[in-house]
């Protein structure tokens, strides 16, 4: 239950910042930016980037969120 609430709140914040959240996959919430898969977030707030995209978008995601 706690995870669902966290993911809902995260979706609101990231959605306002221009990110798209996909349906939950295996306890992770996938995040897209400009229709490209950017990362996955777990219910503890850990962010897992795709290796080839991590350098490009790390600062972009950090500048839009302060959760």
TORLOVO-788860 format. One line per 2 residues: number of its first residue (from 1); their letters; for each residue x, z, y of C-alpha. Coordinates in Angstrom, 1 decimal, padded with zeros to 4 digits. Layout:
<rs>
NUM> A> X,Z,Y; ...
</rs>
This chain:
<rs>
1> XX> 000.0,000.0,000.0; 002.8,000.9,002.4
3> XX> 004.5,-002.5,001.7; 001.3,-004.4,002.5
5> XX> 000.9,-002.7,005.8; 004.6,-003.2,006.7
7> XX> 004.3,-006.9,005.8; 001.1,-007.3,007.9
9> XX> 002.7,-005.7,010.9; 005.9,-007.8,010.5
11> XX> 003.8,-010.9,010.3; 002.2,-010.1,013.6
13> XX> 005.5,-009.5,015.4; 007.3,-012.5,013.9
15> XX> 004.3,-014.7,014.4; 004.3,-013.9,018.2
17> XX> 008.0,-014.8,018.3; 007.4,-018.3,016.8
19> XX> 008.2,-017.6,013.1; 006.0,-018.5,010.2
21> XX> 005.5,-016.2,007.3; 004.6,-017.5,003.9
23> XX> 002.7,-015.7,001.2; 004.5,-012.8,-000.5
25> XX> 006.8,-013.8,-003.4; 008.2,-011.2,-005.8
27> XX> 008.1,-008.3,-003.4; 009.6,-010.4,-000.6
29> XX> 008.1,-012.0,002.5; 009.5,-015.5,003.1
31> XX> 010.1,-016.4,006.8; 010.2,-019.9,008.2
33> XX> 011.4,-021.2,011.5; 010.6,-024.7,012.7
35> XX> 009.2,-025.5,009.2; 012.5,-024.5,007.5
37> XX> 012.9,-021.6,005.1; 015.0,-019.1,007.0
39> XX> 015.1,-015.9,005.0; 013.2,-013.3,002.9
41> XX> 012.4,-009.8,004.0; 011.7,-006.9,001.7
43> XX> 009.5,-003.8,002.3; 012.6,-001.8,003.4
45> XX> 013.3,-004.2,006.2; 016.3,-005.8,004.5
47> XX> 016.7,-009.5,005.5; 018.2,-011.9,002.9
49> XX> 019.3,-015.2,004.4; 019.9,-018.5,002.6
51> XX> 023.7,-018.9,002.6; 023.7,-022.3,004.4
53> XX> 021.3,-021.2,007.1; 022.6,-017.7,007.8
55> XX> 025.1,-018.5,010.4; 022.7,-020.8,012.3
57> XX> 019.8,-018.5,012.6; 021.0,-014.9,012.4
59> XX> 021.2,-014.5,016.1; 017.9,-016.3,016.6
61> XX> 016.0,-013.9,014.4; 017.7,-010.8,015.8
63> XX> 017.0,-011.9,019.4; 013.3,-012.2,018.6
65> XX> 012.7,-008.9,016.7; 013.5,-005.3,017.2
67> X> 011.7,-003.7,014.3
</rs>
